[in-house]
Amino acid sequence: MAAGDSNTLLSLGLPPLDLVVMGKSYHWMDRVQVLDDLDRITTEQAGVVILSAGPPGTTPLPG
């Protein structure tokens, strides 16, 4: 398994991704850069899911 952060996505050596899922962490990322990088490492039919109840400090997701 590769270890890194949103600033190192392209250097992680990941295979083409079909699905990317993230939560509130997206609010702390350079969102434009992350989506640009994901566009380069995901397959044409890939999905990107951002699951959040809102900005940091808001109510957490249920169960």
C-alpha positions in Angstrom: 0.0 0.0 0.0 1.3 3.5 -0.9 1.5 6.2 1.8 1.4 9.9 1.1 -1.0 12.8 1.1 -2.9 15.0 -1.3 0.3 16.8 -2.3 1.9 13.5 -3.5 -0.8 11.7 -5.4 1.0 11.7 -8.7 4.2 10.3 -7.1 2.6 7.4 -5.3 2.8 5.1 -8.2 -0.8 4.1 -8.0 -2.4 2.0 -10.8 -5.3 3.7 -12.7 -8.1 4.2 -10.2 -11.8 3.4 -10.9 -13.1 4.9 -7.6 -11.9 7.5 -5.2 -13.8 8.1 -1.9 -13.0 10.8 0.6 -14.8 12.6 3.4 -14.2 15.9 5.2 -10.5 15.6 4.5 -11.3 17.2 1.1 -12.0 20.5 2.8 -8.4 20.8 4.0 -6.9 19.9 0.6 -5.9 22.1 -2.3 -9.2 21.0 -4.0 -8.5 22.3 -7.5 -5.1 20.6 -7.5 -6.4 17.3 -6.1 -9.2 17.1 -8.7 -6.6 17.9 -11.4 -4.3 15.2 -10.1 -7.2 12.7 -9.8 -8.2 13.4 -13.4 -4.7 12.2 -14.4 -4.7 9.0 -12.4 -8.3 7.8 -12.7 -9.8 5.8 -15.5 -12.2 7.4 -18.0 -15.2 5.7 -16.3 -14.0 6.4 -12.7 -16.1 8.0 -10.0 -15.0 10.5 -7.3 -17.2 10.5 -4.2 -16.8 13.3 -1.7 -19.0 12.4 1.3 -19.4 15.2 3.9 -22.0 16.8 6.1 -20.5 20.2 5.3 -17.5 22.3 6.1 -15.2 21.5 9.2 -17.0 22.1 12.4 -20.5 21.1 11.2 -22.5 18.1 12.2 -20.8 14.7 11.5 -22.4 12.2 9.1 -24.9 9.9 10.7 -23.8 6.4 11.7 
